[in-house]
Amino acid sequence: MKDLPNVFGSMVFNDKVMKERLPKETYNALKKTMDNGKSLDPSIANVVANAMKDWAIEKGVTHFTHWFQPMTGITAEKHDSFISPTKDGGVIMEFSGKELVKGEPDASSFPSGGLRATFEARGYTAWDPTSYAFIKDDTLCIPTVFCSYGGEALDKKTPLMRSMQVINKQALRILRLFGNTTATRVTTTVGPEQEYFLVDKKLYEQREDLVLCGRTLFGAKAPKGQEMEDHYFGTIKPKVAAFMKELDEELWKLGILAKTEHNEVAPAQHELAPIFGNTNVATDHNQLTMEMMKKIAQRHGLECLLHEKPFAGVNGSGKHNNWSISTDTGVNLLEPGDSPSENAQFLLFLSAVIKAVDEYQDLLRASVASAGNDHRLGANEAPPAIISIFLGDELTDILESIEKGTAYNKKEQVVMKVGVHTLPRFPRDSTDRNRTSPFAFTGNKFEFRMLGSSLSISGPNFVLNTIVAEELSQFADILENSEDFTGDLNKLIKKTIKEHKRIIFNGNNYSDEWVEEAKKRGLLNLTSTVDALPYFISDKNIQLFTKHKIFTAAEMHSRYEILMENYCKVLNIEALTMADMVKKQILPAVLKYEDLLSESALRKQKLAGAPSAELETELLKKLSSLSACLYKKTAALEQALVDVKSFGDIKEEADFYKDHVFAAMQETRAVADELETMVGEEYWPYPTYDKLLFHVG
């Protein structure tokens, strides 16, 4: 792309466009809202709307939509045209401030977890001026929040925005204690690394499981997988490179800072990483990135798979959430400084994160829980279900010296008295990376590595923002009333390290020894979604979110219901798809292959002096036995789907899906996969793993 600086953000109503098209007073008022979190002045809405419309029309746009993120896991939009009728039978192009600020989509058809009855249809979308409007598919898209008639949050954006206000407030309280009067706003930033698979579209369309479920429900391992480690960072195939090139260009037009792309570990797996951005905007951008990946892949004869585990036996896909916290003056609060005061400030923010992760490990685990991610967490490609923090040896040693009040040995003896002596400024890469850790400190940020690839990053980030804000609030309550700030600060940091060091672990998170050690430390090991989600509505967590006005108790219970129902629906669809594939495709294919073998055996028996049909007979016995077994396993799976309907409680239903339906699915798959290895390739009804994984581009 020759003119990238001018192309970048060309489809975004960004700061540059606003400065050019808005009156100075309007621009300044809108910037105050965007930069400082000030309430939006309603009087400017008409001016902004008219400027947006004119800009969009010049780019060929005829429609606008309020673009929002309901609890479906994807985005939603309802398109309206700019046209309005005139008295002479013509039309004019109009877009009012009222249309910009508020929309009214039907709320009854979106998941609400009981907050809305089917007959209660009214819902509202409200403009989020902190995230730029953009043009997609010749439509002006206005980022919005989505709420019910009663004001309850029905989306994933609202709690995230609330959490950003909360952490801003509490972090500023801490900064003021250190004499910082220049920072006026603190924001969290995120860089989500997105993993995905690309497969041939024609092969994809032949797999009912991929089309309906996003993952393969059947599939024997290919002769080769990822064991040669030759795909990671390998040469990108031309067809994939062409896809990546177009993806970059389309994302750049939308102002999305796509930066890094490469082959991932599994065959046909890849990754895209952006530059860090404001968490709210980064969440919008990640949703757009996933949407654009799927659209652009199809234009290249490919299909993009965002499921956490589309293929058994090779790595699944995650989304590494690189989280940090910074001031509007450019100071990263998770980075040591050059002065004792700056280092003390760093240690206090670090202590807040450590305490937050330890006390709310249940919430962090629940924030990444899904049926898809259950396949991935704990495998040798992703962190285990146990939450812990990796700090690296050097920083861990520093914290230990603070806790014990002993000297820290590096190049010289430094007694770690906070605010008196200097914390040794260690290099950003002073320690090796730990790819097995779910929550790793990587120099000036934390990498939360448990997210599944299809997950909206809003959930993990509103949890992170809120739990850290809570600890900062507690710290501020103590220190604001202190008569000996330095002494009390030192005591607070030492106390926090001592009480919460159990969450710090720098070793191999995959080892059986760590599972036992974590149990001794009292850390949670929530291996499934059904185990994790009930913690979301514990008294402790309801108190946390209601205290900071992130949710009401009713909103929390509704989200719990939605997430549990979604888990059950996913397994139900997968089980029904399995049964359908077995009965309509797999068993008929096996029987047809058995007929071929039978005919071959009969021909041999009729020929005088012909060799015996020992091979055919042996194969027929095995195939007949396995196909009968598959039939019985499928019948048992279907019976489990009948039995699950007897449960009225959502937790009991989810438990049954986890313990019985999923177990029946695994047993059914095992038999079908064995059959696949015995049936002739031209008879097997679905593209096999070797075709899907190694015939891309």
C-alpha positions as CSV (number, residue, x, y, z in Angstrom):
1,M,0.0,0.0,0.0
2,K,1.8,3.1,-1.3
3,D,0.0,5.8,0.7
4,L,-0.5,4.1,4.1
5,P,-0.3,7.2,6.3
6,N,-3.3,8.7,4.4
7,V,-5.1,5.4,4.1
8,F,-4.8,4.5,7.8
9,G,-8.0,5.5,9.5
10,S,-9.6,6.7,6.2
11,M,-12.8,5.0,7.1
12,V,-12.9,6.4,10.7
13,F,-14.5,9.6,11.9
14,N,-11.4,10.2,13.9
15,D,-9.8,13.2,15.6
16,K,-8.3,14.5,12.4
17,V,-11.6,14.4,10.6
18,M,-13.4,16.0,13.6
19,K,-10.9,18.8,13.9
20,E,-11.4,19.6,10.2
21,R,-15.2,19.4,10.1
22,L,-16.5,20.5,13.5
23,P,-16.7,24.0,14.8
24,K,-13.9,24.7,17.3
25,E,-16.3,24.9,20.3
26,T,-18.1,21.7,19.3
27,Y,-14.8,19.9,18.8
28,N,-13.4,21.0,22.2
29,A,-16.6,19.9,24.0
30,L,-16.5,16.5,22.4
31,K,-12.8,16.1,23.2
32,K,-13.5,16.8,26.8
33,T,-16.0,13.9,26.8
34,M,-13.6,11.6,25.0
35,D,-10.4,12.5,26.9
36,N,-11.6,13.3,30.4
37,G,-14.8,11.3,30.7
38,K,-17.0,14.4,31.0
39,S,-20.7,14.1,30.4
40,L,-21.7,14.8,26.8
41,D,-23.3,18.2,26.1
42,P,-26.6,17.4,24.3
43,S,-26.5,20.6,22.4
44,I,-23.5,19.5,20.3
45,A,-25.1,16.3,19.1
46,N,-26.9,17.8,16.0
47,V,-23.7,19.5,14.9
48,V,-21.7,16.3,15.2
49,A,-24.4,14.2,13.5
50,N,-24.5,16.5,10.5
51,A,-20.7,16.5,10.1
52,M,-20.7,12.7,10.4
53,K,-23.4,12.4,7.7
54,D,-21.7,14.7,5.3
55,W,-18.4,12.9,5.7
56,A,-20.0,9.5,5.3
57,I,-22.1,10.5,2.2
58,E,-18.9,11.8,0.5
59,K,-17.6,8.2,0.9
60,G,-20.7,6.7,-0.8
61,V,-22.6,5.8,2.4
62,T,-26.4,5.8,2.4
63,H,-27.2,4.1,5.7
64,F,-26.2,4.3,9.4
65,T,-26.4,1.8,12.2
66,H,-25.9,1.7,16.0
67,W,-23.2,-0.9,16.3
68,F,-23.4,-2.8,19.6
69,Q,-22.2,-5.9,21.4
70,P,-25.1,-7.9,22.9
71,M,-24.6,-11.1,25.0
72,T,-24.5,-13.2,21.9
73,G,-20.7,-13.0,21.6
74,I,-20.9,-11.2,18.3
75,T,-21.8,-7.7,17.3
76,A,-25.3,-6.5,16.2
77,E,-26.5,-3.8,13.9
78,K,-29.8,-2.5,12.4
79,H,-29.4,-0.3,9.3
80,D,-31.4,2.9,8.7
81,S,-31.0,5.1,5.6
82,F,-30.3,8.8,5.7
83,I,-33.2,9.6,3.4
84,S,-36.2,11.6,4.6
85,P,-39.2,12.4,2.3
86,T,-40.0,15.9,1.0
87,K,-43.4,17.4,0.3
88,D,-42.7,17.3,-3.5
89,G,-42.3,13.5,-3.4
90,G,-38.5,13.6,-3.3
91,V,-36.0,12.8,-0.6
92,I,-33.3,14.6,1.3
93,M,-30.4,13.2,3.3
94,E,-30.8,13.8,7.1
95,F,-29.2,12.6,10.3
96,S,-30.2,14.2,13.5
97,G,-28.5,14.4,16.9
98,K,-31.3,12.4,18.3
99,E,-30.6,9.6,15.8
100,L,-26.9,9.8,16.7
101,V,-27.3,9.6,20.4
102,K,-30.1,7.0,20.8
103,G,-31.5,4.1,18.9
104,E,-34.3,1.7,19.8
105,P,-33.7,-1.9,18.7
106,D,-35.9,-4.7,19.8
107,A,-34.5,-6.1,23.0
108,S,-36.7,-9.1,23.4
109,S,-34.8,-11.3,21.0
110,F,-31.4,-10.8,22.6
111,P,-30.2,-12.8,25.6
112,S,-31.2,-11.1,28.8
113,G,-31.1,-13.9,31.4
114,G,-34.6,-13.1,32.6
115,L,-34.2,-9.4,32.8
116,R,-36.6,-9.0,29.9
117,A,-39.8,-10.9,29.1
118,T,-40.5,-11.8,25.5
119,F,-43.4,-9.3,25.3
120,E,-41.2,-6.5,26.7
121,A,-39.5,-5.5,23.6
122,R,-38.1,-2.0,24.1
123,G,-34.4,-1.6,24.4
124,Y,-32.0,1.3,23.8
125,T,-28.7,1.9,22.2
126,A,-26.7,4.9,23.3
127,W,-23.8,6.5,21.5
128,D,-20.3,5.9,23.0
129,P,-18.4,9.0,21.9
130,T,-15.2,7.7,23.3
131,S,-15.0,5.2,20.4
132,Y,-14.8,6.6,16.9
133,A,-17.6,6.0,14.4
134,F,-16.4,4.2,11.3
135,I,-17.6,3.0,7.9
136,K,-18.0,-0.7,7.2
137,D,-19.8,-2.3,4.2
138,D,-20.8,1.2,3.0
139,T,-22.6,1.8,6.3
140,L,-21.8,4.4,9.0
141,C,-21.3,2.4,12.2
142,I,-21.7,4.2,15.5
143,P,-20.4,2.4,18.5
144,T,-23.0,2.2,21.2
145,V,-24.0,0.6,24.5
146,F,-27.1,-1.5,24.7
147,C,-29.6,-1.4,27.7
148,S,-33.1,-2.4,28.5
149,Y,-36.1,-0.1,29.0
150,G,-35.4,-0.2,32.7
151,G,-31.7,0.7,32.2
152,E,-30.2,-2.7,32.8
153,A,-27.1,-3.5,30.8
154,L,-27.8,-6.0,28.0
155,D,-24.3,-5.8,26.4
156,K,-20.6,-6.4,26.9
157,K,-19.6,-2.7,26.5
158,T,-21.5,-1.1,29.3
159,P,-19.7,-2.9,32.3
160,L,-16.4,-2.3,30.6
161,M,-16.9,1.4,30.4
162,R,-18.2,1.5,34.0
163,S,-15.0,-0.4,35.1
164,M,-12.8,2.1,33.3
165,Q,-14.4,5.0,35.2
166,V,-13.9,3.1,38.5
167,I,-10.2,2.3,38.0
168,N,-9.6,5.9,36.8
169,K,-11.1,7.2,40.1
170,Q,-9.2,4.9,42.4
171,A,-5.8,5.2,40.6
172,L,-6.0,9.0,40.7
173,R,-6.5,8.8,44.5
174,I,-3.2,6.8,44.7
175,L,-1.3,9.2,42.4
176,R,-2.4,12.2,44.4
177,L,-0.9,10.6,47.5
178,F,2.5,10.5,45.7
179,G,2.2,14.2,44.9
180,N,1.1,13.7,41.2
181,T,-1.2,16.6,40.4
182,T,-0.6,16.7,36.6
183,A,-2.3,13.4,35.7
184,T,-6.0,14.0,35.1
185,R,-7.0,10.6,33.8
186,V,-5.8,7.0,34.2
187,T,-6.8,4.4,31.6
188,T,-6.1,0.7,31.1
189,T,-4.6,-0.4,27.8
190,V,-4.8,-3.7,26.0
191,G,-3.1,-5.5,23.1
192,P,-5.0,-8.7,22.3
193,E,-3.0,-11.2,20.3
194,Q,-5.5,-13.1,18.1
195,E,-5.0,-16.7,17.1
196,Y,-7.0,-18.4,14.4
197,F,-7.1,-21.3,11.8
198,L,-7.5,-21.1,8.1
199,V,-8.9,-24.0,6.1
200,D,-10.0,-24.5,2.5
201,K,-13.5,-23.2,2.1
202,K,-14.7,-26.1,-0.1
203,L,-13.4,-28.7,2.4
204,Y,-15.0,-26.7,5.2
205,E,-18.4,-26.8,3.5
206,Q,-18.3,-30.6,3.4
207,R,-18.0,-30.8,7.2
208,E,-21.4,-30.4,8.9
209,D,-19.6,-30.1,12.3
210,L,-17.4,-27.2,11.2
211,V,-20.4,-25.4,9.6
212,L,-22.7,-25.8,12.6
213,C,-20.3,-26.0,15.6
214,G,-17.1,-24.3,14.5
215,R,-15.1,-27.4,15.4
216,T,-14.6,-30.9,14.2
217,L,-16.6,-33.4,16.3
218,F,-15.0,-36.3,14.5
219,G,-11.5,-36.8,13.1
220,A,-8.7,-39.3,13.4
221,K,-5.2,-37.8,13.8
222,A,-3.3,-37.2,10.6
223,P,0.0,-39.1,10.2
224,K,1.7,-35.7,10.9
225,G,0.6,-33.1,13.3
226,Q,2.7,-30.3,14.9
227,E,5.4,-32.6,16.3
228,M,8.1,-31.5,13.8
229,E,7.6,-27.9,15.0
230,D,8.0,-26.7,11.4
231,H,5.0,-24.5,11.1
232,Y,5.7,-22.0,13.9
233,F,7.1,-18.9,12.4
234,G,7.5,-20.8,9.1
235,T,7.3,-19.4,5.6
236,I,3.7,-18.1,5.0
237,K,2.0,-19.8,2.1
238,P,1.1,-17.5,-0.8
239,K,-2.7,-17.9,-0.4
240,V,-2.4,-17.2,3.3
241,A,-0.1,-14.2,2.7
242,A,-2.6,-12.7,0.2
243,F,-5.3,-13.0,2.9
244,M,-3.1,-11.4,5.5
245,K,-2.2,-8.6,3.2
246,E,-5.8,-7.7,2.5
247,L,-6.7,-8.1,6.2
248,D,-4.0,-5.6,7.2
249,E,-5.2,-3.1,4.6
250,E,-8.9,-3.4,5.6
251,L,-8.0,-3.1,9.3
252,W,-5.7,-0.1,8.7
253,K,-8.6,1.7,6.9
254,L,-10.6,1.1,10.1
255,G,-7.8,2.6,12.3
256,I,-6.9,-0.8,13.7
257,L,-3.2,-1.0,14.5
258,A,-2.5,-4.5,13.1
259,K,1.2,-5.0,13.6
260,T,2.4,-8.6,13.7
261,E,1.4,-11.7,11.8
262,H,2.9,-15.2,11.7
263,N,2.3,-18.9,11.5
264,E,1.4,-20.4,14.9
265,V,2.4,-23.8,16.3
266,A,-0.4,-26.0,14.8
267,P,-0.6,-26.5,11.0
268,A,-3.0,-24.1,9.4
269,Q,-2.9,-21.9,12.5
270,H,-1.9,-18.2,12.5
271,E,-1.7,-15.1,14.8
272,L,-2.3,-11.4,14.4
273,A,-1.2,-8.9,17.1
274,P,-2.1,-5.3,17.3
275,I,-0.4,-2.3,19.0
276,F,-1.8,-1.5,22.4
277,G,-4.7,0.8,22.8
278,N,-7.4,2.1,25.2
279,T,-9.2,-0.9,26.5
280,N,-12.7,0.2,25.4
281,V,-11.5,1.0,21.9
282,A,-9.3,-2.1,21.7
283,T,-12.4,-4.2,22.6
284,D,-14.3,-2.7,19.7
285,H,-11.3,-3.2,17.4
286,N,-10.9,-6.9,18.4
287,Q,-14.6,-7.5,17.5
288,L,-14.0,-5.9,14.2
289,T,-10.8,-7.9,13.6
290,M,-12.6,-11.2,14.1
291,E,-15.4,-10.1,11.8
292,M,-13.0,-9.0,9.1
293,M,-11.0,-12.2,9.4
294,K,-14.0,-14.3,8.5
295,K,-15.2,-12.1,5.7
296,I,-11.8,-11.7,4.0
297,A,-11.0,-15.3,4.3
298,Q,-14.0,-16.2,2.2
299,R,-12.9,-13.9,-0.5
300,H,-9.7,-15.9,-0.7
301,G,-11.4,-19.3,-0.9
302,L,-10.7,-19.9,2.8
303,E,-12.6,-20.2,6.0
304,C,-11.4,-18.6,9.3
305,L,-12.0,-20.8,12.4
306,L,-12.1,-18.9,15.7
307,H,-13.2,-21.8,17.8
308,E,-10.9,-22.5,20.8
309,K,-10.3,-26.1,19.7
310,P,-11.3,-26.8,16.1
311,F,-9.0,-29.9,15.8
312,A,-8.2,-32.6,18.3
313,G,-4.5,-33.5,18.7
314,V,-3.1,-30.1,17.8
315,N,-3.0,-26.8,19.6
316,G,-6.2,-24.8,20.0
317,S,-6.4,-21.0,19.7
318,G,-6.2,-18.4,22.4
319,K,-6.2,-14.7,22.7
320,H,-3.4,-13.2,24.9
321,N,-4.7,-10.2,26.7
322,N,-1.8,-7.8,27.4
323,W,-3.1,-5.5,30.1
324,S,-1.5,-2.4,31.5
325,I,-2.4,0.9,33.2
326,S,-1.2,4.4,32.3
327,T,-1.8,8.1,32.9
328,D,-2.8,10.6,30.3
329,T,0.7,12.1,30.8
330,G,2.3,8.9,29.3
331,V,3.4,7.2,32.5
332,N,3.1,3.4,32.7
333,L,2.1,2.6,36.2
334,L,3.4,-0.9,35.9
335,E,7.0,0.1,35.2
336,P,9.7,0.9,37.8
337,G,11.0,4.5,37.7
338,D,14.3,6.2,38.5
339,S,13.5,7.7,41.9
340,P,12.5,6.1,45.2
341,S,9.1,7.7,45.0
342,E,8.5,6.3,41.5
343,N,9.6,2.8,42.6
344,A,7.4,2.9,45.7
345,Q,4.5,3.9,43.4
346,F,5.3,1.0,41.1
347,L,5.5,-1.5,44.0
348,L,2.1,-0.3,45.3
349,F,0.4,-0.7,42.0
350,L,2.1,-4.1,41.6
351,S,0.9,-5.1,45.0
352,A,-2.6,-4.1,44.1
353,V,-2.5,-6.4,41.1
354,I,-1.1,-9.3,43.1
355,K,-3.7,-8.9,45.8
356,A,-6.5,-8.6,43.3
357,V,-5.6,-11.7,41.3
358,D,-5.2,-13.7,44.6
359,E,-8.5,-12.6,46.1
360,Y,-10.5,-12.7,42.9
361,Q,-8.9,-15.7,41.1
362,D,-12.5,-17.2,40.9
363,L,-13.7,-14.2,38.9
364,L,-10.8,-14.2,36.5
365,R,-11.3,-17.9,35.8
366,A,-15.1,-17.3,35.3
367,S,-14.4,-14.5,32.9
368,V,-12.8,-16.9,30.4
369,A,-15.1,-19.8,30.9
370,S,-16.9,-21.3,27.8
371,A,-17.7,-24.7,26.4
372,G,-15.0,-24.1,23.7
373,N,-12.3,-23.0,26.1
374,D,-12.9,-26.1,28.3
375,H,-11.2,-28.1,25.6
376,R,-8.1,-26.0,25.7
377,L,-7.3,-24.9,29.3
378,G,-4.8,-27.2,30.8
379,A,-3.5,-28.7,27.6
380,N,0.1,-28.2,26.7
381,E,-0.8,-25.2,24.6
382,A,-2.6,-23.1,27.2
383,P,-2.4,-22.3,30.9
384,P,-4.1,-24.7,33.3
385,A,-7.4,-23.8,34.9
386,I,-5.4,-22.7,38.1
387,I,-4.8,-19.0,38.3
388,S,-1.3,-17.9,39.3
389,I,1.1,-15.0,38.6
390,F,4.5,-15.2,37.0
391,L,6.8,-12.4,38.0
392,G,10.2,-13.8,37.0
393,D,13.1,-14.6,39.4
394,E,14.4,-11.1,39.8
395,L,11.2,-9.3,40.7
396,T,10.2,-12.2,42.9
397,D,13.5,-11.9,44.7
398,I,13.0,-8.1,45.1
399,L,9.5,-8.7,46.7
400,E,10.9,-11.4,48.9
401,S,13.6,-9.0,50.2
402,I,11.0,-6.4,50.9
403,E,8.8,-8.9,52.8
404,K,11.8,-10.0,54.9
405,G,13.4,-6.6,55.2
406,T,16.7,-8.1,54.0
407,A,19.2,-6.9,51.5
408,Y,18.6,-7.5,47.8
409,N,21.8,-8.8,46.1
410,K,22.4,-7.8,42.5
411,K,25.4,-5.6,41.8
412,E,25.3,-4.0,45.3
413,Q,23.6,-4.4,48.6
414,V,20.4,-2.3,48.7
415,V,18.1,-2.5,51.7
416,M,14.6,-2.4,50.4
417,K,12.9,0.3,52.5
418,V,10.2,1.7,50.2
419,G,10.6,5.4,49.5
420,V,14.0,5.6,51.2
421,H,16.3,3.5,49.0
422,T,16.0,2.9,45.3
423,L,14.5,-0.2,43.8
424,P,17.1,-1.5,41.3
425,R,15.8,-0.6,37.9
426,F,15.8,-3.9,36.2
427,P,15.7,-4.2,32.4
428,R,12.4,-4.8,30.8
429,D,13.5,-8.3,29.7
430,S,15.4,-9.2,32.9
431,T,13.8,-12.6,33.0
432,D,12.8,-15.4,30.7
433,R,9.2,-15.7,29.5
434,N,6.9,-18.4,31.0
435,R,4.4,-19.5,28.4
436,T,2.7,-21.9,30.8
437,S,1.6,-19.1,33.2
438,P,-2.0,-17.8,33.0
439,F,-1.0,-14.3,34.2
440,A,2.5,-13.3,33.5
441,F,4.3,-10.0,34.2
442,T,6.3,-9.1,31.0
443,G,8.1,-5.9,32.0
444,N,5.4,-3.2,32.0
445,K,2.2,-5.2,31.5
446,F,0.5,-8.4,32.5
447,E,-0.3,-11.0,29.9
448,F,-3.5,-12.8,30.7
449,R,-3.2,-15.9,28.6
450,M,-6.4,-17.9,29.4
451,L,-8.7,-16.2,27.0
452,G,-10.2,-18.3,24.2
453,S,-9.8,-17.1,20.6
454,S,-13.5,-16.3,20.0
455,L,-14.1,-14.6,23.3
456,S,-14.9,-10.9,23.6
457,I,-12.1,-9.3,25.6
458,S,-14.6,-7.1,27.4
459,G,-15.3,-9.6,30.2
460,P,-11.8,-10.4,31.3
461,N,-10.9,-6.7,31.2
462,F,-13.9,-5.3,33.2
463,V,-13.0,-7.9,35.8
464,L,-9.3,-6.9,35.8
465,N,-10.2,-3.2,36.0
466,T,-12.7,-3.7,38.8
467,I,-10.6,-6.0,41.0
468,V,-7.5,-3.8,40.8
469,A,-9.7,-0.7,41.4
470,E,-11.0,-2.4,44.5
471,E,-7.5,-3.0,45.9
472,L,-6.4,0.6,45.1
473,S,-9.5,1.8,46.9
474,Q,-8.5,-0.1,50.0
475,F,-4.9,1.1,49.8
476,A,-6.1,4.7,49.4
477,D,-8.4,4.4,52.4
478,I,-5.4,3.4,54.5
479,L,-2.9,5.9,53.2
480,E,-5.1,8.9,52.9
481,N,-5.5,8.8,56.7
482,S,-1.8,8.1,57.4
483,E,0.3,10.4,59.6
484,D,3.5,8.6,58.5
485,F,3.0,8.0,54.8
486,T,6.4,6.4,54.0
487,G,6.3,4.1,57.0
488,D,2.7,3.1,56.4
489,L,3.3,2.6,52.7
490,N,6.2,0.3,53.6
491,K,4.1,-1.7,56.0
492,L,1.3,-2.0,53.5
493,I,3.4,-3.3,50.7
494,K,5.2,-5.8,53.0
495,K,1.8,-7.0,54.4
496,T,0.3,-7.4,51.0
497,I,3.3,-9.4,49.7
498,K,3.3,-11.7,52.7
499,E,-0.5,-12.4,52.6
500,H,-0.8,-12.9,48.9
501,K,2.5,-14.4,47.8
502,R,0.8,-17.8,47.4
503,I,-0.5,-16.6,44.0
504,I,3.1,-16.1,42.6
505,F,4.5,-19.1,40.8
506,N,7.4,-19.0,38.3
507,G,7.7,-22.7,37.5
508,N,6.0,-25.1,35.1
509,N,2.3,-24.7,35.3
510,Y,1.7,-27.9,33.2
511,S,3.4,-30.2,35.8
512,D,1.4,-32.5,38.1
513,E,3.6,-31.2,40.9
514,W,2.1,-27.7,40.5
515,V,-1.4,-29.1,40.7
516,E,-0.6,-30.6,44.1
517,E,1.3,-27.5,45.2
518,A,-1.5,-25.2,44.2
519,K,-3.9,-27.3,46.2
520,K,-1.7,-27.0,49.3
521,R,-1.6,-23.2,48.7
522,G,-5.4,-23.1,48.7
523,L,-5.7,-22.0,45.1
524,L,-8.8,-22.9,43.1
525,N,-8.7,-25.5,40.3
526,L,-11.9,-24.9,38.4
527,T,-11.5,-27.3,35.5
528,S,-14.8,-26.6,33.6
529,T,-17.2,-23.8,32.8
530,V,-19.8,-25.4,35.0
531,D,-17.4,-25.3,38.0
532,A,-16.3,-21.7,37.4
533,L,-19.5,-19.8,36.6
534,P,-21.3,-20.1,40.0
535,Y,-18.5,-18.1,41.6
536,F,-19.5,-15.1,39.5
537,I,-22.6,-14.8,41.6
538,S,-21.0,-15.5,45.0
539,D,-21.8,-13.0,47.8
540,K,-18.2,-11.7,47.7
541,N,-18.4,-10.9,44.0
542,I,-21.9,-9.5,44.0
543,Q,-20.7,-7.1,46.8
544,L,-17.7,-6.1,44.7
545,F,-19.6,-5.3,41.5
546,T,-22.5,-3.6,43.2
547,K,-20.1,-1.5,45.4
548,H,-18.4,0.0,42.3
549,K,-21.7,0.2,40.3
550,I,-20.5,-2.1,37.6
551,F,-23.6,-4.3,37.9
552,T,-26.7,-4.6,40.0
553,A,-27.3,-8.0,41.6
554,A,-30.0,-8.7,39.1
555,E,-27.7,-7.9,36.2
556,M,-25.1,-10.4,37.6
557,H,-27.7,-13.1,38.0
558,S,-28.9,-12.5,34.4
559,R,-25.4,-12.9,33.1
560,Y,-24.9,-16.1,35.0
561,E,-28.1,-17.5,33.5
562,I,-27.0,-16.4,30.0
563,L,-23.6,-18.0,30.2
564,M,-24.9,-21.2,31.7
565,E,-27.6,-21.5,29.1
566,N,-25.1,-20.9,26.4
567,Y,-22.9,-23.7,27.7
568,C,-25.9,-26.1,27.6
569,K,-27.0,-24.9,24.1
570,V,-23.5,-25.4,22.7
571,L,-23.3,-29.0,23.9
572,N,-26.8,-29.7,22.8
573,I,-26.1,-28.5,19.3
574,E,-22.8,-30.4,19.2
575,A,-24.5,-33.6,20.4
576,L,-27.3,-33.3,17.9
577,T,-24.8,-32.7,15.1
578,M,-22.8,-35.8,16.1
579,A,-25.9,-38.0,16.0
580,D,-26.9,-36.5,12.6
581,M,-23.5,-37.1,11.1
582,V,-23.4,-40.7,12.3
583,K,-26.8,-41.7,11.1
584,K,-26.9,-39.8,7.8
585,Q,-23.2,-40.0,6.7
586,I,-20.8,-42.2,8.7
587,L,-22.8,-45.4,9.2
588,P,-24.1,-45.4,5.6
589,A,-20.5,-44.9,4.4
590,V,-19.2,-47.8,6.6
591,L,-22.0,-50.1,5.4
592,K,-21.2,-49.3,1.8
593,Y,-17.6,-50.1,2.4
594,E,-18.6,-53.4,4.1
595,D,-20.7,-54.2,1.0
596,L,-17.5,-53.7,-1.1
597,L,-15.6,-56.1,1.1
598,S,-18.4,-58.6,1.1
599,E,-18.6,-58.6,-2.7
600,S,-14.8,-59.1,-2.9
601,A,-15.0,-62.0,-0.5
602,L,-17.8,-63.6,-2.6
603,R,-15.9,-63.2,-5.8
604,K,-12.9,-64.9,-4.3
605,Q,-14.9,-67.8,-3.0
606,K,-16.5,-68.4,-6.5
607,L,-13.1,-68.6,-8.2
608,A,-11.6,-72.1,-8.3
609,G,-8.2,-72.1,-6.8
610,A,-8.5,-68.5,-5.7
611,P,-6.9,-67.4,-2.5
612,S,-9.1,-67.3,0.6
613,A,-11.0,-64.2,1.6
614,E,-9.2,-64.1,5.0
615,L,-8.4,-60.3,4.7
616,E,-11.9,-59.3,3.8
617,T,-13.4,-61.5,6.4
618,E,-11.2,-60.1,9.2
619,L,-11.9,-56.5,8.1
620,L,-15.6,-57.2,7.9
621,K,-15.6,-58.6,11.5
622,K,-13.9,-55.5,12.8
623,L,-16.0,-53.1,10.8
624,S,-19.2,-54.8,11.7
625,S,-18.3,-54.8,15.4
626,L,-17.3,-51.1,15.4
627,S,-20.3,-50.0,13.4
628,A,-22.7,-51.8,15.8
629,C,-20.8,-50.2,18.7
630,L,-21.1,-46.7,17.0
631,Y,-24.8,-47.3,16.6
632,K,-25.3,-48.1,20.3
633,K,-23.1,-45.2,21.4
634,T,-25.1,-42.8,19.2
635,A,-28.4,-44.2,20.7
636,A,-27.0,-43.6,24.2
637,L,-26.0,-40.1,23.3
638,E,-29.5,-39.4,22.0
639,Q,-31.0,-40.8,25.2
640,A,-28.8,-38.5,27.2
641,L,-30.3,-35.6,25.3
642,V,-33.7,-36.8,26.3
643,D,-32.8,-37.3,29.9
644,V,-31.3,-33.8,30.2
645,K,-34.7,-32.3,29.5
646,S,-36.0,-33.5,33.0
647,F,-33.9,-30.9,34.8
648,G,-35.4,-27.5,35.8
649,D,-32.4,-26.0,37.4
650,I,-29.8,-24.5,35.1
651,K,-26.9,-25.7,37.2
652,E,-28.2,-29.2,37.4
653,E,-28.8,-29.2,33.6
654,A,-25.3,-27.9,32.9
655,D,-23.8,-30.5,35.3
656,F,-25.6,-33.2,33.3
657,Y,-24.3,-31.9,30.0
658,K,-20.8,-31.9,31.4
659,D,-20.8,-35.3,33.2
660,H,-23.1,-37.3,30.9
661,V,-23.8,-35.7,27.5
662,F,-20.2,-34.7,26.9
663,A,-18.9,-38.1,28.1
664,A,-21.3,-39.8,25.6
665,M,-20.0,-37.5,22.9
666,Q,-16.4,-38.6,23.7
667,E,-17.3,-42.2,23.5
668,T,-19.1,-41.8,20.3
669,R,-16.2,-40.0,18.7
670,A,-13.7,-42.6,19.8
671,V,-15.5,-45.3,17.9
672,A,-16.1,-43.2,14.8
673,D,-12.5,-42.1,14.7
674,E,-11.3,-45.7,14.8
675,L,-13.6,-46.5,11.9
676,E,-12.2,-43.6,9.9
677,T,-8.7,-45.3,10.0
678,M,-10.2,-48.5,8.5
679,V,-12.5,-47.3,5.8
680,G,-11.2,-46.5,2.3
681,E,-10.6,-42.8,1.7
682,E,-13.0,-42.6,-1.2
683,Y,-15.8,-44.0,1.0
684,W,-15.3,-41.8,4.1
685,P,-17.9,-39.0,3.8
686,Y,-15.9,-36.1,5.3
687,P,-12.5,-34.4,4.5
688,T,-10.0,-35.8,6.9
689,Y,-7.5,-34.0,9.1
690,D,-4.6,-34.3,6.7
691,K,-6.7,-32.6,4.0
692,L,-8.0,-29.8,6.3
693,L,-4.7,-29.0,8.0
694,F,-2.2,-29.5,5.2
695,H,-4.1,-28.5,2.0
696,V,-4.4,-24.7,2.6
697,G,-3.0,-22.5,-0.1
